[in-house]
Structure formats: structure tokens, C-alpha cells
């Protein structure tokens, strides 16, 4: 009986040791950006117009995945990520400043997780509002008590290139000054057919008014090149018109949209005190009404 008790205790001890191996962490564990080990600096491109519609109403939160080389732990482990101390790299200016253009919200590997995450808040700063610049945030992983970042220090390895695995770039911009495809392509000047015939030349202000008044989404005025190419017509405006008609049932909808815009401007006269030049079929819009 004593023999079986000893064996049972030994088995329990081995199981406990194995469990401890799974949930414990080691100073040899390493974190790195997911695609950084392929010889190129990992990057992300973010269009804030697509994330926030027209106005700069909210900041955008993005999550960057961090790869883990090592064990899984039973505690949350912080990741040390900092803005890279540089102003120019590869001829490009990294103009995004922490606290002004972006904020590092949090960075950690959760308990029981095999991957980490960095949460970045991209701020809709004046640079994007006024200048339309593409901002570039440059991040760098640094070592802490929980993680290494240099593969060469992990278990004595010295045969792997790690230069780019600790760096990450976020290119973010707003194409707010670029009209939706349907606004630009569904138009024939000679025939006075299409969106410009009603809404006139594109401005961000008119797009904001139009979408807010009608309740439409920005996506409803966009389409892919594949969608356009799938239309049987030869002329681009005809292809775009076919997509427009399939979504909105024809151009009679502009009468309803005109009324909605008129009511919206009447309710927001203080916000739009100056007249707005619309298209030939809507004439000139003088706040608070559509003539």
C-alpha cells in the first residue's frame, strides 16, 4: 500500500510540475511584431475616413497583434512599447507625436494567452483636419522584466535577424478631401445626369450635410472596381448609373433628398450661415432652404 501511495504522490508532483511549466513565465520569453521577422518593418495603413465616416467625431482605436515566443503565464504581463526616438527614416518624416496625434493606451499579454496586443488611440488632430497629411507613428518594443525583444539573447541564439521585429509603423490619414466614387463617376456633364447635377462639385461640407440629412452611409456611395467592371455598359458614368439605380431606384430619389437637406439646413441655420453652391438641378442653396 505504501508503494502505491508513494507512486501516487510522485505522479501528483510530476503533474504539478508540468502544470507549473505551462502557466509560468520565463525571463527568456520574447515578444515581437507579427511580421517583423521577414526582414521588413511591420506596418499598418489606416484610413480614418472609412472608420469615422465624414466628420472627425471620434478617435479611432486600433489593436496591433504581438507574437510571443515562450511560455503561457497565469498573469497579465505588460509589454514595453514606446515611440521610436527618430524624426526621419527612409526619407519620410514620422510626424505623429505621442499625446498629440496618438496615445498608447495599453500593451500586454493576457493571462493564458499565446499572443499579445497593443492598443493605440489615433487622435483626429489638426494635422488631419486641416492639412490632410498622412501621419506616421513609429513604435518600438523594449525589454522589461517579463520579456526579451532581442532573439539573440534568447537561449543563446545568434543566428536570426531581429532588427525589424521590434519596430512597427502606423500610416494613418483621412481622405476626407476625396469624393466618393459615385459622386465623381456617376455624372455626365453634357446630359446633366448624375450626382454632380444635383449636388454640384464635391466639398467635405456638402458631403457632411448630405449624409447627415439623408441618413445614408458613406459606404452607400462607394463601390469596388470589381463592381464597376461587372456592369455591361462601356461608359463609366453609365456603369456607375446602373449601380446607383440598383441601390436607390433611380434619380427620382433626389427630390426626396432635396427636401431632407432643406429641412436639415432649416434646423441648423446657425451652423451653415453662408450659401452653398449645389448642382444645376438644386440651383444655389441659401440657408435655411433649398431654392
Phi, psi and omega in degrees: 000317180300324180300316182290325178297316179297316179298320179296318178295321178297316179297318179298321180295318180294321178297317179297320179295319180296318178298318180297326179294325183286317189264351181274163176243165183227150176292353177273350180296146185231143174242148180201159178288141194308314185255013185287338184277004180268011178094355179237148177291130180293142184218160176220140178244128185231126175257107184291338176297318180290329182278329188239019181059229190267306185278158176272071187273322186227154173281156183254131179257127177237154178240132180249125182283138178244131178274148181240130174243100184154199186272163175270140184244163179261017177226158172287133182242119181291147175252135180268105178235135183223156172297138179288135184279077179204155178246334181222135174213133180056033177081001181251142178272129178267087193274348181285127181249135179296137181088341178249311183251338177203161179226132172277107187282310181197157180205117181194165169255120183291155175303132179080000184265151178256003177222159177246177181211141172245126179257123182242133174259114178272118184272138178278081188277173180297333179298322179281320181297311192264324188256339183068021182292155166270118179267146181234115174263129183246118183249154178218135175276136177236157180289154170215193182292341184264325191223145164272160171239344181263114181299330182294339179270350183274112176056032174076010180291143178217017187244022182230135179284123185237005187305314187270351185285348182257003185239149183212139178239137174245114175264117179226147188203174173227123177269040183298335181271002179257123182292154172300152185301320183293324178298320185275321190265333176273077180196133174230110190297316182297317182275351184054048179244137173116182190294322180294334178295335179256312186267344180079191179296145185291137165219150176302325180296315180295322178297318178300313180298313185297312182291320181293318183290320185270341183079009179284158174264156176300325182298333181291344179256007179245156174204161182274164177296327177297318178297318181294315182295335182286345180283143188283347185286161178270315182285141181297318182295329176291319176299313180295323178297321180296319177294317178302311182296324180292333181270324189239359174078017177112173187282352175299339180298338181295332176296316178294317180297323179298317179295318179296319178296319179300312180296321180297317181290328175297324180279347183231043184300323181292331182284331183232074184285338184265148177295149182240132180277110178260193183280176186298326182278341174258357181055217180258129180270111175258118177303134015258016184224172175258122182285000000 
